[in-house]
Amino acid sequence: FLYIKENTKIRPIIFGGGQQKGMRSGTENVPAIAGLGLAAKLIYGGHSEKTEKLYELKKMLIDGLYKIGDDNKCADGSCGVVINGIDGIDIKETAPHVVSASFYGIKSEVLLHALAAKGVYVSSGSACSSNHPELSGTLKAIGVSDELLDSTIRFSFSVETTKEQVEYALEVLKKQLPILKRFIKQ
């Protein structure tokens, strides 16, 4: 879908035929147009309820991560879990569909693969630089320390995510973190 503001000049990228006011050759793709309309209806129908569900899942995950972090602290207290970007902020002022967490001493790529092996799929770093977390201006801007930049993963939710899936992710983390922490230099 492309919305073009009135009086904005653009050039076509598909030429021929002169249909669609010279902007695109060929007949309008009616099935795609209908599909876009249905997709918009589905995603925005019950939007408030869907958003509320996402916040419930987010809170559930955050609470579980804090508990796991408390259970996995090293003697000096440095091996816990940090939830990024929420200090002093009402959870309802954050994006409902994502949680960024850092795990002291565990490389994000290692944790990502350990979770994936158990069917839990996360991303490393921030969405802005998932291939190079050390370069993430976003993580730095929300106060993630240099020490944790390469230890950050991102959990994402959709309206299809269930409480059982969040519980399973927490269960897998609870089992995997002690295994991975064996490799931390203390």
C-alpha positions as CSV (number, residue, x, y, z in Angstrom):
1,F,0.0,0.0,0.0
2,L,1.3,3.4,-0.9
3,Y,-0.4,6.6,0.2
4,I,0.7,9.7,-1.8
5,K,0.0,13.0,-0.3
6,E,-1.8,15.4,-2.6
7,N,0.5,17.4,-4.9
8,T,3.5,15.1,-4.2
9,K,5.3,14.3,-7.4
10,I,6.5,10.7,-7.9
11,R,7.6,8.8,-11.0
12,P,6.3,5.3,-11.9
13,I,8.5,2.3,-11.6
14,I,6.4,0.0,-13.8
15,F,5.9,1.4,-17.3
16,G,3.5,0.6,-20.1
17,G,-0.1,0.8,-21.0
18,G,-0.8,4.1,-19.3
19,Q,-3.4,2.7,-16.8
20,Q,-3.8,4.0,-13.3
21,K,-3.3,7.6,-14.3
22,G,0.1,6.8,-15.8
23,M,1.5,5.6,-12.5
24,R,1.4,1.9,-13.1
25,S,0.7,-0.4,-16.1
26,G,-1.9,-3.1,-15.8
27,T,-5.2,-3.5,-14.1
28,E,-5.8,-2.8,-10.4
29,N,-5.1,-5.8,-8.3
30,V,-8.6,-6.2,-6.8
31,P,-7.8,-9.3,-4.7
32,A,-4.8,-7.6,-3.1
33,I,-6.9,-4.4,-2.5
34,A,-9.6,-6.6,-0.8
35,G,-7.0,-8.4,1.2
36,L,-5.5,-5.1,2.4
37,G,-8.9,-3.9,3.5
38,L,-9.5,-7.2,5.4
39,A,-6.1,-7.0,7.0
40,A,-6.8,-3.5,8.2
41,K,-10.1,-4.5,9.6
42,L,-8.7,-7.5,11.4
43,I,-5.7,-5.7,12.9
44,Y,-7.7,-2.6,14.0
45,G,-10.9,-4.4,15.1
46,G,-10.8,-4.7,18.9
47,H,-7.6,-2.7,18.9
48,S,-7.9,-1.7,22.6
49,E,-8.5,-5.2,23.8
50,K,-5.6,-6.5,21.7
51,T,-3.3,-3.8,23.1
52,E,-4.4,-4.6,26.7
53,K,-3.7,-8.3,26.1
54,L,-0.2,-7.4,24.9
55,Y,0.5,-5.3,28.0
56,E,-0.7,-8.3,30.2
57,L,1.8,-10.6,28.4
58,K,4.5,-8.0,28.6
59,K,4.0,-7.6,32.4
60,M,3.9,-11.4,32.8
61,L,7.3,-11.7,31.0
62,I,8.9,-8.8,32.8
63,D,7.8,-10.1,36.2
64,G,9.1,-13.6,35.3
65,L,12.4,-12.2,34.0
66,Y,12.9,-10.3,37.3
67,K,12.3,-13.5,39.3
68,I,14.7,-15.4,37.1
69,G,17.3,-12.6,37.5
70,D,16.9,-12.7,41.3
71,D,17.4,-16.5,41.2
72,N,20.5,-16.2,39.0
73,K,22.6,-13.5,40.7
74,C,26.2,-14.1,41.2
75,A,27.9,-13.6,44.5
76,D,28.7,-9.9,43.5
77,G,25.1,-9.4,42.3
78,S,26.1,-8.8,38.7
79,C,24.7,-11.9,37.0
80,G,21.0,-11.0,37.1
81,V,18.7,-9.8,34.4
82,V,18.1,-6.1,33.4
83,I,14.9,-5.0,31.8
84,N,15.8,-2.1,29.5
85,G,14.0,1.1,28.9
86,I,11.3,0.8,31.7
87,D,12.9,2.5,34.7
88,G,10.5,5.0,36.2
89,I,8.0,4.6,33.3
90,D,4.5,3.3,33.5
91,I,4.4,0.1,31.4
92,K,1.5,1.6,29.4
93,E,3.8,4.3,28.1
94,T,6.0,1.7,26.4
95,A,5.4,-0.3,23.3
96,P,3.1,-3.2,24.2
97,H,4.6,-5.7,21.9
98,V,8.3,-5.8,22.8
99,V,10.6,-6.4,25.8
100,S,14.3,-5.7,25.8
101,A,16.3,-7.6,28.4
102,S,20.0,-7.9,29.1
103,F,21.7,-10.9,30.8
104,Y,25.0,-10.2,32.5
105,G,27.9,-12.1,31.1
106,I,25.9,-14.0,28.4
107,K,26.4,-13.0,24.8
108,S,23.1,-12.4,23.1
109,E,23.9,-14.6,20.2
110,V,24.7,-17.5,22.5
111,L,21.4,-17.1,24.4
112,L,19.5,-16.6,21.2
113,H,20.7,-20.0,19.9
114,A,20.2,-21.7,23.2
115,L,16.6,-20.5,23.2
116,A,16.0,-21.3,19.5
117,A,17.1,-24.9,20.1
118,K,14.1,-25.1,22.6
119,G,11.7,-23.4,20.2
120,V,11.8,-19.9,21.7
121,Y,12.7,-17.4,19.1
122,V,14.0,-13.9,20.1
123,S,16.2,-11.3,18.5
124,S,19.5,-9.9,19.6
125,G,20.2,-6.2,20.3
126,S,17.7,-3.6,19.2
127,A,15.6,-3.7,16.0
128,C,17.7,-0.8,14.8
129,S,20.9,-2.9,14.8
130,S,20.2,-6.5,15.3
131,N,23.3,-7.6,13.5
132,H,25.6,-5.3,15.4
133,P,24.4,-4.7,19.0
134,E,27.6,-3.0,20.0
135,L,26.7,-0.2,17.5
136,S,23.1,0.3,18.9
137,G,22.5,3.9,19.5
138,T,19.0,2.9,20.6
139,L,20.2,0.7,23.4
140,K,22.7,3.4,24.5
141,A,20.0,6.0,24.4
142,I,17.8,4.1,26.7
143,G,20.7,3.7,29.2
144,V,22.0,0.2,28.4
145,S,25.6,0.1,29.7
146,D,28.4,-0.8,27.3
147,E,28.9,-4.0,29.4
148,L,25.4,-5.2,28.4
149,L,25.1,-4.1,24.8
150,D,26.2,-7.5,23.6
151,S,24.1,-9.3,26.2
152,T,20.7,-7.9,25.1
153,I,17.8,-9.8,23.5
154,R,14.4,-8.7,22.4
155,F,11.2,-10.6,23.0
156,S,8.3,-9.7,20.7
157,F,4.6,-10.4,21.0
158,S,1.7,-10.5,18.6
159,V,-2.0,-10.8,19.1
160,E,-1.5,-14.5,18.5
161,T,0.9,-14.9,21.5
162,T,-0.5,-16.9,24.4
163,K,0.2,-16.9,28.1
164,E,1.3,-20.5,27.8
165,Q,4.0,-19.4,25.3
166,V,5.3,-16.7,27.7
167,E,5.3,-19.3,30.5
168,Y,7.2,-21.7,28.3
169,A,9.8,-19.0,27.3
170,L,10.4,-18.2,31.0
171,E,10.7,-21.9,31.9
172,V,13.3,-22.4,29.1
173,L,15.2,-19.3,30.3
174,K,15.1,-20.5,33.9
175,K,16.8,-23.8,32.8
176,Q,19.2,-22.4,30.2
177,L,20.7,-19.5,32.2
178,P,22.4,-21.6,34.8
179,I,23.9,-23.8,32.1
180,L,25.2,-20.7,30.1
181,K,26.5,-19.0,33.3
182,R,29.0,-21.8,33.8
183,F,31.0,-20.2,31.0
184,I,31.0,-16.7,32.6
185,K,34.5,-15.6,33.8
186,Q,34.0,-14.5,37.4
